[in-house]
Amino acid sequence: GEYLILGGGPALLVATRPRFSLKVFEASQVSQDFHPESPAGRLIQKYADRNLRFEFTDPYQSSGGLGASSAQFVLTQAFLDPSMDLLKIYQSYRSLSVNEDRFDRPSGGDVIAQMNGGLTYFHPIQNRVEKAEWLFADLDFSLFKTSQKLATHEHLKDTRDRLVQFQKSDLLK
């Protein structure tokens, strides 16, 4: 899904348990659990006039992956501006991501999945987000977390040329 979305194509996304959570407290100064260069860290800097402390809970004990940095952003954005709609949150995430080059930053699919919940069809070029149903009552699926974390933005930098070729290919048509 990550590469299809980056190339402008559609993806089927799923949000599962366990879930991340965020507690926000009034504080004497801004304090956060997030890296200052992450999308959530950059978002908080935009609201530096509000003295808040952000406490993020990762059910995976901060071992990385499974959308933790996206969840930090989604939960922080939802607290700071609860009126913002799903696609605007997605666009805000993309604008605050690692670099301006769209192949050096994550697709934002995690943001859409986490905001919409469950099973979601997402097509970024069409700005289309639809809830989907799991229609297979006798089939289930499992996700397994390994101890290996692949930093998405680093991997995307390393595979940039292949992503550009993929975007130009007939596979997305």
HUQUI-V203784 format. One record per residue. RES is the residue in one small letter. PSI is psi in whole degrees, -180 to 180 (NA if undefined). NEAR is the number of other C-alpha atoms within 8 Angstrom. Layout:
RES:PSI:NEAR
RES:PSI:NEAR
//
This chain:
g:-38:9
e:-47:9
y:-35:8
l:-45:11
i:-44:14
l:-34:11
g:-1:11
g:1:11
g:173:11
p:161:11
a:152:11
l:121:9
l:152:12
v:137:9
a:125:9
t:173:7
r:159:4
p:163:5
r:154:7
f:158:10
s:162:8
l:133:11
k:139:7
v:132:8
f:152:7
e:144:7
a:169:9
s:-21:6
q:164:8
v:133:10
s:143:9
q:159:8
d:-2:7
f:152:8
h:135:7
p:-22:7
e:0:7
s:162:12
p:-40:13
a:-42:16
g:-42:12
r:-37:11
l:-46:12
i:-36:9
q:-31:7
k:-22:6
y:32:7
a:-18:8
d:-11:4
r:117:7
n:97:11
l:154:12
r:130:12
f:124:11
e:110:9
f:134:10
t:122:7
d:114:10
p:-10:8
y:20:6
q:41:5
s:34:7
s:-2:7
g:154:7
g:179:8
l:30:5
g:21:7
a:-48:11
s:-35:10
s:-41:12
a:-39:12
q:-46:12
f:-50:12
v:-48:13
l:-40:10
t:-45:12
q:-43:12
a:-34:10
f:-46:7
l:-32:6
d:79:7
p:-13:7
s:-11:5
m:133:8
d:168:6
l:-50:9
l:-31:8
k:-37:8
i:-43:12
y:-47:11
q:-38:8
s:-44:8
y:-48:12
r:-39:11
s:-27:7
l:2:10
s:178:11
v:-58:10
n:171:7
e:-30:8
d:118:6
r:-17:8
f:-5:10
d:6:13
r:156:14
p:161:14
s:-29:10
g:3:10
g:-37:12
d:-40:11
v:-47:13
i:-46:14
a:-45:14
q:-36:10
m:-37:8
n:-30:9
g:163:10
g:-137:10
l:130:13
t:134:15
y:129:13
f:129:14
h:104:13
p:-37:10
i:-37:7
q:-1:5
n:46:8
r:122:9
v:123:9
e:136:7
k:143:9
a:160:8
e:145:5
w:109:6
l:9:4
f:83:6
a:-30:6
d:6:4
l:143:5
d:175:6
f:161:4
s:145:4
l:139:4
f:133:4
k:129:5
t:176:5
s:1:5
q:122:4
k:127:8
l:112:7
a:112:6
t:-49:8
h:-33:10
e:-43:9
h:-40:9
l:-37:12
k:-42:9
d:-24:6
t:16:8
r:-50:10
d:-42:6
r:-35:7
l:-40:11
v:-44:9
q:-42:8
f:-44:9
q:-34:9
k:-10:6
s:172:7
d:-5:5
l:-26:5
l:-2:9
k:NA:3
//
